[in-house]
Amino acid sequence: MTVQQLKQRSLEAIDAHRREIVGLARELARCPELGFKEHSTSAMVERALRGCGLEPRTGLAITGLKAVAVGRHPVPRVAVLGELDAVVCPGHPQANGETGAAHACGHHGQLAAMVGVAIGLVKSQVIDELDGSVAFMAVPAEEYVEIEYRYALRQQGIISFLGGKQELIARGEFDDVDLAMMVHLSSLRDKRATVGGTSNGFIGKLVRYRGKEAHAGAAPHAGVNALNAALLGIMGIHCLRETFRDEDTVRVHPVITRGGDLVNIIPADVRLETYVRAKTVEAMLDANRKVNRALEAGAYAVGAEVTITELPGYLPRLNEPRLTAIFRTNLVELLGEDAVGEGGHAAGSSDMGDLMHLIPAIHPMIGGCEGTGHSDSFRVVDEELAYVVPAKAMALTCIDLLYDGAVKARRVLREYNPRYSKEGYLKMWEEVLRGRRDPSAGGGRE
């Protein structure tokens, strides 16, 4: 069959199962779960993939799963990703009443689109005509939330990283993947979709101030106020903001997770969580050093002690341009030239950035939503655009990559220069967290 015939067959299969794809997205939206806890979500995705004739492996990084459809050859292998987790947004109309979790970032749409790709390639039997394979991977814990909970899992040896894709990299689940793609929902204003672009990376931090308890009314002079130390640390960060260059898009946004025990006791145990974000690794590390200095100064000012625990955050997102071009062509076929824009720089972060430093990968944005992401106003208003179009675009891109001896996939791989080998990547994070190495030096093919 010609590539156009295969594409037409795939599109017809997705259209025939449109109700199923949209229904899955709606079901997932009603069951939001936080990272490394997405057991019900994972089970729903597993059932959907089994309905496509696939046999997923489950329990990867606690809740992740992976199913592989093999064509005429096992390699090259393209991974289509969807993220299992929700965010904490208790005011959202579909928030979980107990946990506050809500799909206010659209990850449920990613999962539905991923299943749509499986329908378009596997149910249609298009995969049998392709010279490679496709891995369908539902990954946990992209949202970097509940840091203390995840740090406890790390301390127990259950996970090594706090992000799902990072953890799957460490566990070898991407060792057999050559290229990767996913589509993220967004409230786009001027275009219906965007491709390319970059994003911030970040380092995560747990901060604990220790003071001395005393009666807040009778003898405050006998205590050491850890809350005051924390407030001075935060004010120090605010005073640093004018030292951050605009072009580095530095973002630091601490929250106090424990501010004291009783109102009549001088706070002696105060805790913060924060990210230090920036556009480049160099800027991220520079800002991180400044933030640490401010946090330490707050403790010094009142005579408290501070412990700063560095955590592996995410690397900046870098869309692979050749893979982006192939995907863009298919989006234009579906939506028209005027509907597809070029992505700029996003100040948020994603562990897709880590994967992009190892293999060619893309993270385009699709519209169909309104409101602000991670807020109670975020919702899907165009289900066709949000769920069905990305399924079609990714399925068509898989066909382009793996058709005719997978010549396009092999060309992308041949011209791609990874920033790190897997071993170099893992070593980089280990040494950064120990304060020994600047990851901007790269890792090469160690």
N, C-alpha and C positions, 0 to 999 in steps of 0.2 A: 504494500500500500504506500501511496505517497504521503509525505508529511502532512499535507493539507487534508487528506482523507482521514488520517489518524486524529488530527485535531478536530475535525468535524464530528467524528465518532465520540470523542471525549466530551465535547460540548453538549452533544445530544444526551449523553448519559447524565451529565450534571443537571441539565434542564429537566430531564425526566424524574430526577430525584430532588428537585428543588424543595418541595414541601418537607422532605426528610431532613435536609440540611438546615432549613430555617427552624424546623421543629426542635432539632438538637440544640441549636443556639438558644432558643427560648428556654428549653429545659435546663441548660447549663447556667443561664442567667439567674434562674430561680434557686440555684444551689451554690452560692459563692463560698469558697473556702480559702483560708490563708496558706501560705507556703509551707511545704512539707507536711501538710495536714489534708491534702486534697483527695481523700480516699473515695468519696462519693463521685466527685468529678472524674477521677481516673477510671472508676468502674463504668461510668456512662460512656466515656470515650472508648474504652475497651470493647464494650458491647457493639458500638457503632462500627469499629474497625473489623470486628469478627463478622458483622453483617455484610462486610465487603469481601469476605473470604480470606481475611488475613488472620494470623495467629500471633498476637502481641505477646511479648515478654513484659511482665509487670514487676512492680516493686523496685524499679531502678531509682536509686537515690530516694528511697522510701515510697514515693508515689508515682514516679515516672513510668512510662511504657514506650515500647518500640516494636514496630512491625515492619517487616521488609518484604517488598514485592520484587521478585527477580525476573528480569526479562531474558533475552537470549544470552546475556552474560551477567555475571555478578558485579562487574566494575565497568566504568566508574559508577559510584553510588551518590545519589543526590538525596539529601535529607530535607523533608518538609516538616517544619516545626510548628507547634502550638503550645501556648503556655497555660498551665493548669490553674494558676492561683488568681485570687482576687486581691483587692486592697482594703484597707480599713476605712470605711466611709459610712458611719452609722446613720447619717441622715438621708441616705439614698433610699428611694422607694422600694428597692428590692434587696435591702440590706438584711443580713442575718440578725435577728433580734438578740441573740446571745453573744456573738463574736463581733458584730459590727462590720463584718466582711461584706463587700459588694463588688460587682463587676463594673466598677466605675472607670475601668481602663480598657475594657473591650476584649479581654483575653478569651472570653467565651466565644467570641466571633472568630478568633484565630483557630480554635479547636474545631468549630463547625466547618471552616474553610479547609482545614487539613483533611477532615473526613470527606469533604467534597472532592478534593484531589484524588483520594483513594477511590471514590466512586468513578471519577473521570478516567482513571488509569487502570484500575483493577477490575471493577465490575464491567467495564466496557471491553476488557481484554486487550486494550491498547498496549499494556505493558509487555504482552507477548511479542510485540513487533519492535521492541526497543532494545538497544545494545547496551544495557546497563541495568541498574536497579534503583529503587526508590525506598528510602526508609521514612516511615511516618513516626515522628517522635513527639509525644506529649511530655513536656518538661515541667518540673515543679519550680516553685519559689523564684520567680523572676523579680517580683517586688521585694525590695530589701527592707522588710518590716519585721517587727518583733525580734529585734536584734539580740536582746538578752536571752530569749528562748532559743534562738538558733546558736548563739554562742555556747549555751549549755549543751546543746547537741554536739557541738564541735568538741567541747571539753570531755564529753563522754565517749568520743571516738566514733559517733554515729555518722557524722559528716565531717568533711575537711574544709569545705567552703560553705558560705552562707547563701550562695546563688545556685540555682538548679543546673544551669548549663555548665557552670564551672565544676560543679560536683560530678556531672556526667563526663566532662573532659577528664577529670582526675581518675574516674573509674574505668576509663577506656571505651565508653560507649560511642565516642566519636572517632575512635581509631580506624574504623572501616568506612567512614564518611569522607567523601572527596569535596563536595560542595553542599551548601545549605541555604535555605530560604525560608522566610516567614513574612507575613503581612500584618501590620499593626493598624488597628482602627484609630481614627482621629476625627476631630471636628474641623475639617479643612474648610476654609472660607472661599478662596478664589478658584480652587481646582477640586476635581473629584478624587484625584490621587496624586501622590508625589513619589519620586524615586530618587535614590542617591542621598547625599547629605551626610552629616557627621553628628556626633553628640558628645557630651561631656563624659569623662570617666570620674571615678571618685574612690576615696579611701573611707572606710567606715571607722567609727570610733565609739568606744565605751569609756566614759569618764566617771570616776568616783572620787568625791571629796570626803575626807575624814577629818572631823573636828573633835570637839569634846562637849559632852552633854553637861548642862547645868540648868538650874531653875531659871526660866526666862524672866520671871518677875522679881524673885528674891535675890538672885545672884548671877545675873547675866555676865558679869565681869569674870566669873570663874570658868566660863565656857569658851569654846572656840567655834564660831558659827560657820559651819560648812556651807550653808546656803548663801551666806554673804560671799564666801570664796567663789562659789559657782557663779553668782551674779557678776562679780568682778571679772571672772574669766569670760563670761558672755559679753560684757561691756568691752573687754579688751579686744574680742573678735570684732565687735562693731567698729572700734577705732581703727582696725586694720583695713577696713573695706576700701578706703581711699588709696591703699597701697596696691590693690589688685588692678591689673590692666584690663581695660574694657574688652580687648580682643581675646583675653584668656577665659572670659565668661566664668569667673570663679563664683561659686555659690557655697556658702556655709550656713547651715540652718539647724542649730542645736535645739533640742527639747529637753526639759527637765522631767525625768521619769519617776524621780523620788525627791521630794523637797523637804522632808522632815517627818517626824513621827507624831508629835503632839504639839499643840499650839503653845503650851506653857513649858516646853523643853527646848533649849537651844539645839538646833538641828546639827547632828553629828555625822550623819550618813546621807549624802546628797549625790544623786546620780544623773548623768546626762547621756544622751545619744546624739550623734551628729554625723553628717557626711561632710567631706571636703571635696567639692567637685571642681573640675576645670576641663577646658577643651583639649589640652595636651597633657601628657604624662609629666612633662617638665614643670608646667604650671601647677599641676595637681600637687606635686611633691613640694614645690616652693611654698604654696599656700598652706600645706599641711604642717610644715616646720613653723611657720608664723603662728598658726592656730595653737599648736602645742605650747609655744612660748607664752601666749596669752593665757591659756588655761593654767599653766604653771605659775604665772604671775599672780593670778587670783588667789591661789593657795598661799603663796609666799606673803602676800599682803596682810593676811589675817592670822598667819601661823598655822594654817591647816596643812594637811597632806593631800596629794592628788595622785591617783593612778590612772594612766592613760593606756588603754588597750587598743592597739591598732588591729583592724580587721580587713581581710581581703575584700575590697570593693569591686568595681567593674572597670574595665579598660574602655577608652573612647571607642565609639562606633565608627567603622570605616567601611562603607559599602564598596564592594568590588566593582569597578567600572564596566568591565566587559560583561559580567553577569547582569549588571544593572541594565545595560543596553539591550540585551536579549529580552529581559522582563519588560522593559519599557515598550518595545515593539509590540508585544502581545497586549499590553494594557491599551495602547493606542488603537489596536484593532478592535478592542472591546468597547472603548469609551470615546474614541476620537482624539485627534491631536490636541485640541484646545483644552481637553479635560485633564491632561496629565502634565504636572509641573515638576520642577526640579526641587528637591529637598534642600533646605538650608542647614543651619546648625541648630540642634536642640540642646537646651541646657540640662535636660533630664539625662538619665543613664539607663543602660540595659546590659545584662550579661551576654547579649548577642555580640557586644563589642569584643569580649574575650575570644569568642569563637572566630570572629573576623580577623584576629591576629594570627590564627592558625591555618584556616582554610578559606577559600573564596566563599563569601556569604553576602546576602542582601537582606535588608529590613525596610522595604517600602511602606508607605502609609496609604491607607484607603479611607475615604470619607464615609458618609452615611450616618454620621453622628452629630449631635448638637450638645452644647454645654461644655464645661471645662473638665478635662480629664482629672480623675482623683477627687471629684467633687460630687455633691448630690444632684447637680444639674446634668451630669453626663448620661446620655441615653441614645440608643439606636433609633433613627427615624426613617432610614431607608434600608430595609433588610436585604434587598437585592444587591445593592452596592456594597453593603458591609459584609455579607456572608457568601454570596454566590459569585460575584465578580472576582474576588481574590482567589476563590477555588479554581475558576476557569483560567485566570492568568497564570497561576502556579502550575496547573496541569499542562497548559500549552508550553510553558517554559521548560518543564521536564521533557516534553516531547522534543522540543528543539535541541536540548542538550544531548539527548540519548539516541537520536535518530541517525541512521547512516553511519554506523560504527562509532557513535558518540563523538563525532568530529568536533562539534562545538564545545562540548564539555572538556575534551582533551586540550583544545586550544586555550581555554580559560585556565586550566591547570598548568599548562606549559608556561604561560606568561605571568602567572601569579607568583609573587615573592613573599612568602610568609614572614611575619615579624619574629615569630618564635617557632621552634619545634615544641612538641608537647613537653619534653623534658626541660627545655629552656624556659617555657612558660611557668611550669610548676616551681622551678628553682627561683625564677624571678619573684614570684609572690612570696615565697618563703623568705627570701633575703630582704625584700622591701619591708616586710612586717618585722624583721629583726633590725631594720635600720641600716643594712649593710650595702645596699646596692640600688642604683638608680635604674628603673626598668626602661628608661628611654634608650639605654644602650642596646637594647634588642637582644635576641637570643639565637637567631640564625637556625641552622639545621644541626643542632647538636646530636 
